Amino acid sequence: VVCGEGPSDERAIFDFSPRIGLSLESRIKCPGGMGSHLGWDGQRLWLSQWYPKKLIPFSNHKILGPAITIPHEICGQAIVDDKFYLVTTDDEDSGDYFLTCVTPRASGPKVEVLAELGFSARGLAFDGDRFWSNHREANEIVSFTIPGITP
């Protein structure tokens, strides 16, 4: 999990188990003290950073390689079939939030905005059929599909 610590809200990643709880010994400081969401691709843990607009790969408590930088702020992530599906925005106060697909490539990531969401989304999950997010202002969990998109 990503947690903020102290009055400055410095972010760190911790191991968490429902049986044991949060493991303080597992603490990994997020680069620059910033981190928002975690995703798992089957081999690596990916940390998203909202304002730096980065996806950072981790394994065994170490940064694995270069970050993937995208042109939008990242508000949530789900990894499906080696692609990142992200909730993104260019201005969190505008109300303009998007579902963005990032395909990592050696020549640089391919970034596609798939849809405008129409609500201030936080977080993203995919259950195999539908995407799930949180509509912050309405205090609701929202599920949706994107016509023509089958991750």
C-alpha angles and dihedrals in degrees: 000000000000113000134178117231132201130349093307091054093231106187126232136170119237134184111245130193124180089223097047105021127215116355108217090188091063093061116145115184111229114239108270088003089280130120137134117173139014130217133181123215096186093267108036140036113232122207118201121209115205105205099027087052094223141139111206124194120222134183129170090002094302134103105255103201147320120337122246108238118204129188096244138062111261118231099168142352143208123180115216126169095343092309129108115228106197138186102224141176138179093210121017092205094055096070090230107132127166143193104234127187119211119192111192114226134170090242091052135291122298107227121196128175103218102182146348108247100205095217139069098265127196122189129358136223134172122209098190094272109034140030118234129202142154122259097215102198094043093045089228138130110234130199123196145163128213113226111242093014117109109167 
